[in-house]
């Protein structure tokens, strides 16, 4: 039987949802939340659902028909934003009506795009939930952002525009880090002769030089 995927406990785990399968990632996140881990999900609009858009749209329409007959204001509520949509998916895997479940859901944050400050923090993926390893090549799949757009989400274009700006800023920052590294490597190489004798002494005491 396959071994359950478990994360190393950290203060905060930021997961990039791009190209993950919706249900597989939700099951891992729900387990981590119940274990006490704080989880932040970014780029929820890029999650994937197996099956073509048309079939998933039919499922959404069936779900949208469910409402309180006497007073629809009492729910169930049909969220259009990918972040709120996915939060509800995870909620379905958590005992959210108990105190333990309420505390677990408070440890979850979902976002469309990658807002600050998470754009400058390390993001991870969940290998056991990636589409490329679990969906046979050629099978149809739906992007969550496209499904939400069909359902009435109006901010897809805004998020795409902001993501383009973020990606361009990240590209420029990465170029700067490469230039700084090349400059430092050149300085170390130029000073290698002068540092040879002190380096030998430091190596005797196993002192980290670089």
QUIQUI-V277146 format. One record per backbone hydrogen bond with DSSP energy under -1.0 kcal/mol. CO is the residue of the C=O (numbers start at 1). NH is the residue of the N-H. E is the energy in kcal/mol with one decimal. If there is no record, write none. Layout:
# QUIQUI-V277146
co nh e
CO NH E
CO NH E
This chain:
# QUIQUI-V277146
co nh e
13 40 -3.0
14 124 -2.7
15 42 -2.5
17 20 -1.9
19 131 -2.7
20 48 -3.0
21 25 -2.3
22 26 -2.0
23 27 -2.0
24 28 -1.4
25 29 -2.6
26 30 -2.6
27 31 -1.6
28 32 -2.1
29 33 -2.6
30 34 -2.0
31 35 -1.1
32 37 -2.5
33 36 -1.2
38 13 -2.3
39 109 -1.9
40 15 -3.0
41 111 -2.2
42 17 -2.6
43 46 -1.6
44 47 -1.5
45 145 -2.4
46 19 -1.9
47 144 -2.7
48 22 -2.8
49 142 -3.5
52 56 -1.9
53 57 -2.3
54 58 -1.7
55 59 -1.9
56 60 -2.1
57 61 -2.2
58 62 -1.9
59 63 -2.1
60 64 -2.6
61 65 -1.1
63 66 -1.4
71 74 -2.2
72 75 -1.8
75 68 -1.4
81 85 -2.9
82 86 -2.5
83 87 -1.9
84 88 -1.7
85 89 -1.4
86 90 -2.3
87 91 -2.2
88 92 -1.5
90 93 -2.0
91 94 -1.5
94 96 -2.7
95 98 -2.0
98 102 -2.4
99 103 -2.2
100 104 -1.8
101 105 -2.4
102 106 -1.4
104 107 -1.1
105 108 -1.3
107 39 -1.9
109 41 -3.2
111 44 -2.0
113 43 -2.3
115 118 -1.1
117 120 -1.5
118 121 -1.0
124 16 -2.6
126 129 -2.2
127 130 -1.1
129 21 -3.2
131 135 -2.3
136 139 -2.2
140 51 -2.6
142 49 -2.7
143 147 -1.8
144 148 -2.6
145 149 -1.9
146 150 -1.9
147 151 -1.5
148 153 -2.9
155 159 -2.4
156 160 -2.1
157 161 -2.1
158 162 -2.3
159 163 -2.5
160 164 -1.9
161 165 -1.7
162 166 -2.3
163 167 -2.6
164 168 -2.0
165 169 -2.2
166 170 -2.4
167 171 -2.0
168 172 -2.0
169 173 -2.3
170 174 -2.3
171 175 -2.0
172 176 -2.0
173 177 -2.1
174 178 -2.2
175 179 -2.2
176 180 -2.3
177 181 -2.2
178 182 -2.4
179 183 -2.1
180 184 -2.2
181 185 -2.8
182 186 -2.0
183 187 -1.9
184 188 -2.4
185 189 -2.2
186 190 -2.1
187 191 -1.7
189 192 -1.0
191 195 -1.7
195 199 -2.1
196 200 -1.5
197 201 -1.5
198 202 -2.2
199 203 -2.4
200 204 -1.3
202 207 -2.5
203 206 -1.3
